[in-house]
Amino acid sequence: QVQLVESGGGLVQPGGSLRLSCAASGFTFSSYAMSWYRQAPGKERELVARIFNGGSTYYADSVKGRFTISRDNAKNMVYLQMNSLKPEDTGVYYCKAISEWGQGTQVTVSS
């Protein structure tokens, strides 16, 4: 079955950086788009970034120019490099593939 395991979250000051990782298994990783979503307290889950199987990418307007999504098909991994973090980036970040979700990793941006 599809398994997605996120890691790399934590507490960071505004302006700082974090790199999230998602380890995927149970499906043909290279054939599918991979996505990162986030959910802030009291808000709906929202799409942050997506990378398609051909390598093209999509970013939410709120993170364009600050976040970079990438994938390593040899390792079945997807990454989210987050730079210039803002307090409004705080939330639980989820990896998604097909219709399956990981358990999430908490990102807190605070001084």
N, C-alpha and C positions, 0 to 999 in steps of 0.2 A: 504494500500500500504506500501511498504518497506520504513521505515524512519531510518536514521542514523544521530546521532548528536554527533559530536566530541567536546571535551573540554580539557582544561589543557595546551594548548600551552602558550608560552610567551618568554621573553628574559632571557637568562641564560648565565653565563660566561663559557668559556671553562673549562672542567673538572666537570661541574655541572650536575645536574640531573633534569629531569622532568618526570611526569607521565601523559600520555594521556589517556582519557577515551572515549568510544564510546557507546552511549545508542541506542539500536536497538529495533524496533517494526515493526509489520505488517507481520511477518513471524515466522515460527517455529524455533526459534533461535538455539536451541540445535542440530538441524539437519544439520546445514550448517557450512562450514568453514568460518572464519572471517579473514580479511586481513587488514594490514596497508600499505599504499603506501605513498610516498612523492614526491614532485616536487620542485626542486630548480629553482631559476630564470634562464631562458634560457635553461633549460634542460627538458628532457622528464620525465614523471611520472614513478617512479620505485617501484617495490615491496620491502618492507622492511622486513616484517614478516607475517607469516600466522599461524593460529592455526586451526586444523581440528576438526571436531565434536567429534572425539575420544580423542582429547587432544594432539595429536602429533603436532610438530611445525617445521617450516622452517624459516631460517633467511638468509638474504643476507650476503655475506661474509663481507661486509663493516661494519656490525653492530654486528656480532657474538661476544659473550662474553661481550657485552656492553648493549644490549637491551634484554628485556624479554617480550614476549607476553603472556597474560593469559586471561581467560574468566570465567565469572560467569553465568552459565546457569540459575540459579534461579532468577537473576536480569536482564538478557538479556543485559549483559555488556561485553565489551572486553577492555582490557587495554594494554598499551605499556609503560613499565618502561624503561626509557632511562638514562643510567649512563655514566660517562666519556665522556660527549658530546664534540664534536669537531665543529669548524666553518663549516666544510663541511656537517654537519648534518642539517644545516639551510635549511628551506623550508616549504612548506605547507604540512601538514600531513593529509591524507585522510583515512577514514575507508571505507571498501568495503565489501558487502555481496551480494551473487548471482551476479547480474550485476548492482547493485545500489551503488551509492557513497554518502557519506556525503558531507557537505559543506566545510570541511577542517578546520584546526586550524594551525595558524602560529607558527613555532618554529624558533627562532633566537638565534644563539650561537655566542656571540661576547663579547669582553672585552671593 
